[in-house]
Structures are given as C-alpha cells and as structure tokens.
Amino acid sequence: MTVSATPAASTDDVVLQAVKLTKHFPVRRSASQLFGKSRAIHAVDSVDIVLRRGRVTALVGESGSGKSTVAKLLSQLERRTSGDIRLHGESVSVHGGRPFRQYVRKVQMIFQDPFASLNPTHTVRYHLTRSLRIHGNAGKSGADLQRALDALLTRVNLTPPERYIDKFPHELSGGQRQRVAIARALGADPEALLADEPVSMLDVSIRLGILTLLRDLKERLSLAILYITHDIASARYFADDTLVMYAGQMVEGGDSESVTQNPAHPYTRLLIEAAPDPDRIEAAEASGLAGDRAAGEPPSLIDPPPGCRFNPRCPYVMDICRVETPQHFVVGDSAGHWAACWLFDASIPKQPETHAPAVQA
C-alpha cells in the first residue's frame, strides 16, 4: 500500500507547505566542456513538507543531504528549480522587495551559527529594534519600542532585559546569542520558524535549554517549526513529526515516536545506529557484529544513481532498487508512518538473501 508524502493540507492549521520542491544547482563548465551536456547538482528532488500550526517537524539527515537547501528554499533565500511553496494554501514566489518583506513577516529563519548571524559591531538593542521597525512592530513612541524590546528579551528568557539590551554579541555566551537570534526572528511576529541546526554550534550543556525554549514558544504562540538536524535522537525529544532525508530525497516520515523507535528505511536505521549508545556498542562487540554497518559514501549529486539513491550502500538491496525510484509505502500500524523502500512493497517477492528491517507494531 502506498501513501502520499504530503498529508491532506486543506485544514486551517497548515501554515507552510512545499509540493514537489526541487533545486538543481548548475555546475560551472570548463572550456573543454562548453559543447558538452550541461550538468547540475541535484541538491533537492521532489520534496514534500507540511508545517502545521503548533507542531514541530524535524528534517533529519547527514551533512550534504540537502536539509539546509530546503530551509533556504522555504525562506525564499534560494530560487527553486521547480515545485511549489504555499503559504496558507496560496502559491508564493518572491525575490526581494516588498513582497519578500511581507513573506518574511510570516516565515522567519534561525541560522546555525548565532555569532555569524549577528553583526558584531552592533548591540542587541540595534538588532531587535531593526527587526521590530522593519516589520512594523516598534510602536509609535520610544516608550512603545522599549516595551517591545523588553517583551522580546523576556520571551526568550534573557532577564532582566536591561542586563542584555546594550551588550555586543561578543559579550554574550553562545546560548545567549542564539536566544537573541530567536528574539530577532520573533520581532516579525511570524507564524513559521525555520530552525537550521539551531543547537549544533552550542555546548552540549546548553542545547537542551534552547530546544526547551523553542518548544515553549511553539506552544504559547502556536508556531509551525521546521527543525533541521543531523541528530535523530533530539528529533524524538523535540519534534512531533520527523522526516528523514538522504541525497536530496525524502526516504521516511511519520510521527517522531514511530520513526525513531521503529525505523523502517535502512538509512534511518543507520542514522540511529550511528548515535552513541554504550549498551548497544558493548552488545555488538560481544556478538561479533561490531562495525557491521552500511558501507560506502553518499552518492554524487551531480550523477546520482538510478532507482533508490541509497542502493549502493544498502545491505538489503534488490534488483528493482537499482532501476526504479521507490514509492512511499505505509509501515506498521501507524497510518502516517511511511518509507520510500521497495522492501515494504508486498507485491515484490523478496530475494532469499534479503529481508526487510524488523518493524515493531
């Protein structure tokens, strides 16, 4: 049984939606290639995402899988090659000017490195004031502006506000800088946040605080959040839904509990096995299976392999995997849990040496 990667998006809680979103970056050709076939990097291919009000959707994958490109496309910082982006059901395509400003009032991005995303020559006051004024939320007087500034800092738990408002980025810790970046995004009063690896540049000890803050903001402000990460363990803690991306394509999706506890696609299983777990490592060493993982490297996105892009590394590969791109098949008892893997097509007889990954009910 196949399932669409995009849940029904007719309800009012859908804020932002991507339909068959595709981005190919042309490769610059040398003089010897001028008359040859043009080539492109297939960074994102036919990706479907639905962001709903009051929910966090995690986009998980290793470096180079296309996660950040998806965020840049959704934020309209990159032009898409094809596909559609819909805000409240209406197709949107903006490239600067007033339309872009109107769009980013609804869709804001939080970048990976808080120090690089803040101007080191300006104070917190400057950054937040600029955000409030650009998006028309600064009020009509100096007192209104000050109240708005205090409210933003309080909202991200930088209190008392007067302690932080006139500091420069280098005077803040990494976690405090990221909270300022989040406050700046909230200055637009957005409906969707695109968080691109928001905790990967922070010390482990303060990552939980930032994720807790984002979850609290999601609940209090009914935000739709896209959480991009390579850490599938944090997706289970923080996200309501999880999508797994490999080599520019979606390979598995569903509610976070199902995807992280009962992974179906061999690549998802590989991600989970790669997460540090002393108990699992000791068990593998005792059984002699240590190091028994999918071999190889991610494929070239200039010339991706036909069929399933994971097939060169997959321990369960079948002939069809090398020829046809898999559909999305329902997995287990969860109607929303799907995997793009031919192992879950009941109509295909499995080869004797292959078997589907175990999926618990």
Secondary structure, DSSP 8 states (H G I E B T S, - for coil): -B--SS----STTEEEEEEEEEEEEE----GGGTTS---EEEEEEEEEEEEETT-EEEEE--TTSSHHHHHHHHTTSS--SEEEEEETTEE----SHHHHHHHHTTEEEE-S-HHHHS-TTS-HHHHHHHHHHHTT-S-SSHHHHHHHHHHHHHHTT--SGGGTTT--GGGS-HHHHHHHHHHHHHTT--SEEEEESTTTTS-HHHHHHHHHHHHHHHHHHT-EEEEEES-HHHHHHH-SEEEEEETTEEEEEEEHHHHHHS--SHHHHHHHHHS--HHHHHHHHHHT-TT-S--S----SSS--SS-TTTTT-TT--GGGGTS----EE-TT-TT-EE--GGG-TTS---TT--------
